[in-house]
């Protein structure tokens, strides 16, 4: 009888797992690193919604991933309920091995990155949101590291954290808002740079332009012109502050910078949210502070805990340099002169005693 042709080697690899006091079990598992990170994210957050945000996925997409993983391992890894997700008995067996595998993969990624960095050298890669602080960090990093840094614009926070975890960037400077904090992934360190007020820009002929300070509640009828940046976290924060000020609805128009200049020059019932520090672009009209500074943003630095060119010491030096650069910029770029002297405890102002 003729011999059968040899079958091609299967792509799935048998993994044998054992635990003290249990029988030996063998599963044929075809899981990639992304599947392991899904499991770790759900275990760390205890919530499919939070894990999906952390991974930059939709909740249905993460649920579909989990179902495929559970099919591969032969049972439910997490028990889902309205209050969250909790590891099943199978999950409690599986998760320690998932974490061990991820630690090994992280070590491997670091070793490969270190090899390439030593071989060819490269700039420090900075993931940033489009804010005036991004350019300040660029200059500070170039001075400290001794070479030109590379900026990567990542306006969505989940995108930025995911890029940091993957090793696409070495450090992230991003923003979050009250009640909407950034969730740092496992193995990611985070340090607050400071909280900054956002001011309001009005056309020169606006009825409230003569005031030095404006109540958010007085801007109920205005259309808000907000910059297009691919992220809606600030929009949600502004809407929440307006709701607290007594207005449940608002009219928003997303505009590019050049259109913002045109509409502000044209005038009418429009206003714009303004960063406290000018980016150098001249926008027609006046800038006024909001009473009580209800609209605000926090700037944070994030870096990988074990690996990459940024460690806690360098992150601390970058933070200190960024604070100094911000204070220096206030004298010529602060949009409401004197505000920081009157309001201690904010980014750039005198610390509270």
N, C-alpha and C positions, 0 to 999 in steps of 0.2 A: 504494500500500500504506500502510495506517495506521501511524503511528509507534508504536513500542513505548513504553509508559510508562516514565519514568525510574526506574531502580532506586534503592532507598534506599541511602545511603552506608554502606559496611561499617564496623563498629566497629573492625576491626583496622587498624592503621597500619603501613605499610611502613617498616622501619628499615634503612638501608644502612650496613654496617660494612666497613671496610677496614683492612688492616695492611700495613706496609712489606714489600715483597717477596712479596706474595700477590696473587692475582687478586681482582677485585671480587666480593663475594657479597651478595645481597639476600635477606633472610628476612622473611616476614610473621609478626610476633610479637605475641601478645596477652598481655603479661605486666604484672602489677600490681606495686606497690611490695613487697607481701608476698612475691612470688616472688623478686624481687631480693634481699631480705633473707635468704631461705632459702639462696640460692646463696652469699651472702657469709658466712653463719654456718657452712656446711659447709666452705668454703674456709679460714676463720679457725681452726676447731677441728680440722679433719682427721678428723672423726668424725661420723657421723649421729646417734649417741646423744647426744654432747655438744651438737651443734647443736640437736637437738630440745629438750633441757633449757633451752638458752639462749633458745629461741624460745617456750617454754611449750607445746610440742606433744608428742604421742606420736611415737615413732619410726616406726610405720606411717604416720601422717598425713604426716610429713615425706617419707617415701619416696614416697608417692603424689603429693605436690607435685612432687618431683623428676622423677618419670616424666612428668607433664604438661608440665613445662618442657622436658624433653629431647625430647618429641614436637614441641613448638613450634619448637625450634631445629634439629631434624633430626639429633640424635645425642647420645651420652652426654657429659655435662659432667664427671662424676666416675667414676673407676674404683673400685668398691667391693671391699674385701677384708676378711678378719677383722682385719687390723691397722689399718683405717681407710678413709678416702676420699681419693683423690688426683686432681687435675685431669687430664683427658685433654688431648690437643692442642687439641680444640675448646674445652675449658674454659679453657685458657691464653689463647686468643684472646678468649673471651667475658668472663672475669672482670674485666679492666681496665676494660671499658666498664660493667660492672655497678657497680663501685666509683665510677666517675665519675658515673654516673646517681644513685647513692645520695647522693653528696656534694651534687649539685645539689638533690635532694629535701630533704635536711637543711637546706640553705641556704634553700630555699623555706619549709619549716615554721618556721624561726626568724624569717624575715621576717614571715610571717603572725602568728606569736605576738607578735612585738614590736609590730606594728601594733595588735593588739587590746589588748595590755597598755597601750600608750601612750594608746589611745582611752578605755578604761574603767577601767584599773587593776585589780589583783587581788591577793589574798593570796599569800604564798609557799606552794606546795603541797608537803606533806611526806608521802611514802609511808613507813609505819612498820609494824613488827611489833608485836603487842600485848605490850609489855614496860614496866616502870617507866621505862626511859629515854625512851620515846616522849613522855611528858608533860614530862620535863625538857627535851627538845629543843624542844618546843612553846613553853615559856616562854623559852628562850634565843633562839630565832628571833624571837619577838615583840619581845624587847628589842633585838636587833641590827637588825632590818629596820625597826622602828618602826611595825609594824602587826600585827594578829592573823594568825597563820599558820593554814593549813587542814590538818588531819590526814586522811589517807586510809589506812585500815587495809588492808594487803596482807600477810597472814601467810605466803604462799608466796613464796620468794625468786625463783623464775622469773617469777612474776606481777609482782613488784615491779620487777625489771630490765626486763621488757617494757614496763611502764607508764612507766618512766623514758625508755626509748628512744623511745616514741611521743610523749612530751611531756605525758602525762597528769599527771605529778608533776614537780617541779623538783629534788627531793633525796630520797634514800632512806636511812633508817636501818634496817638489818636485822642478822640474826645468821647465823653459820654455826658449824660444829663441826669438831673435828679429823678430818682425812681426808675431809671433806665441804665443801670451800670453795665460796663463791659464785663463779660464773664471770661476770666482767664482760664485757658485749658490747663490740663494736668502738665506739670513740668514747665510752666510759664510763670515768670515773676512779673509783678506789676508795681509801679511806684507812681504816686500822684505828683504831678508837677505843680498844680494849683488850679483854682477855680477862677474863671474870668467872667465878668458881666458881659452881656450883649446889649448894645444901645439901639436906639431907633433912629433911622434916617428919614427926614421929611423934606418935601420940596420947599423951596424958599417961600412960596406963596401959601403954604399950608396954614390954616387958622391957628394951629398950636405951635408954630415955628418960633414964636417969640418967648415961649416958656423955657425956663432952664431945666425943668424936670416935668415929666409927663406920666400920668397914670395909665397903665395898660388898659384899664376900663374905658378910658376916653377915646380909644382907637377902635371902637366897635364897628364903625361903618367903613373903615378903610380896607382897601385891597392890599394884602401883604405881597411884596415882590421878594421872592426867595431864590437864591442862586441854585442853579441846576448842579447837583453833585452826585447823583446816584444813590443817595442815602436819605431816608425819611425820618431818622431818629430825632433830628432837631424839629422838624415839622410837628411831630407828635408832642414833643415837649412844649412847643409854643401853643399848640391847641389846648393842651392841658392847663397851661397857665391862664389862657384866655377863659377857659371854663371856670376856673377858680375865681377869675375876676368878674364872673357873671354873664359871660357870653358863650353860648353853647355851639355857635357856628362861626365860621370865618371864611373869607374869600382869599384864596392863595393863587398866585400866578408864578409858576417856575420860569425863570428867565436866565439867559446867558448874560455875562457881565456887560457887553456892549449895549444890549437892549435895556439893561437896568439903567445905564447912564442916560439913554434916550428918554425913558419913561419918567425918570426923576426930573430931568430938565423940562419935560413937557408939563409936569405938575398935575394937580387934581387930587382926588382922595386916595392917594397911594402912600404907603410907607415901606421901609425896608429894614430888616434886621441887619445890624452892623457889628462886625467884630470890634472889640475894644481897641485893638491895634490895627492901624491902617496897613494895607498891603502895598501902598504906593500908588494905587489906581485912584484917580480923582473922580469922586461921584458927586454930582451937583446936589445942592441943598444944604441942610444943616443936620447935625447929629446931636441928639439929646439923650440924657440918661432917663431910665425908667425908674419911677419911685419904688424903692425897696429892692431893686434889681431882681425881679422874679424870673427873668429869662437869663439863664446862665449856662456855662459849659465848663466841664472839668477836663483838663489835659492830663494824659497819663502816658508813661513809658512802659513798654513791655519787652521782655527779652527771654530767651530760652535759659532755663535754670542750669542745665548740665550740658554745655556744648556751645560751639560757635565762638566767634571772636569777642562777643560782649559778655562780660561777667558782671557781678554786682559792683565791683570797684569802678569799672569803666562806666557802667550805667549811672553810678553816683556822680562821677565827674561830668558826664554829659548833662545830667540834670542840673548840677550847680552852674555849669557854663550857660545853660539855656536860661536859667533864672537871671543870671547877670546880664545876658544879652537882652532879655525882655525889659529889665529895668532901664538899661541904657537906651533902648528904643523908645521908651515912653516920652522922653523929652521932645522928640521930634515927630513921633508917630502915634502917640496916644490921642484918641479921637475926642475925648472930653478932658482937656487939661485941668489938673487939680483934683480930679476924681479920686485918684489913688491916695493922695495925701489925706483926703477926708474920710476914706473908707479902709481902715486897716484890716489885715487878714486875708485879702484877696491876692491873686497872682500879680506880682509886681509892686504891691503896696507894702508899707511898713508892717512887719509882723506884730500881732497883738502882744501886749505886755501882760 
